[in-house]
Amino acid sequence: MQLNTRAIVCSVLGHGEHGAVARLLTHEAGLLPGYVRGGRSRRLRPVLQAGNLVQAEFRARVPEQLAQLAVELVHSRAPLLNERLPAAAIDWTTTLTATALPETQPYPMVFDALDAVLTAIESANSARGWAPALVRYELLVLAHLGFGLDLTHCAATGDSEDLAYVSPRSSTAVSRAAGAPYAERLLPLPAFLLDGATDADWGEIAAGLRLTRYFLERDVLGDKRAKALEARDRLDQRLARIGS
């Protein structure tokens, strides 16, 4: 196997005294692991930061072998790691990607969406400018893994008007009128997920994050959730501080 491509660094683990095993999301081959010789060196540590865009060359004699990986920095997002909220957002999105996606399965739309979310975190003036994109990214991950939410019509009536909730049982939207008697058992559906808005108020952002978290915990993360959700907890706590 030989592949030379742009990739996003999603996770890095030390391996041996000086090396590292990195998992990168690529456009054409999905999530790929590789061994980086000297990956813990002073030269490569700044390159192998979660969220960075790199030029990656994977080489392996057989598909079952862990590839040797060489990386060159294309775009660094490392400065954001010194800011508590952007750092938490990058940590969670890359951790989710590395945890949820199966290796070697191409997800070009997920690659593009992750790059867009990271770019939004980097360029937006505040979290309100990127948090809706993060929620949509989580919905995209759910959809590509076969657990997509149907937000096009009401599960009870079939209507597409005034959708206000999501049923935890069917993963389908519910209208305000049909859901009112059962509101305590339903998940609120924020309007920005229906109208395509690029920003939202803090109440809607919190509702969107609760919605996606419920289905990610239940359907995707499974026995991996404890470690992955530590990153999500940090993000939720930091967003709650500025949104309160």
PyMOL commands that set and color helices and strands:
alter all, ss='L'
color gray80, all
select helices_A, chain A and resi 78-82+84-100+108-123+127-129+131-144+176-185+192-195+202-243
alter helices_A, ss='H'
color red, helices_A
select strands_A, chain A and resi 2-15+19-26+30-36+53-59+67-75+163-166+173-175+187-188
alter strands_A, ss='S'
color yellow, strands_A
deselect
rebuild
show_as cartoon
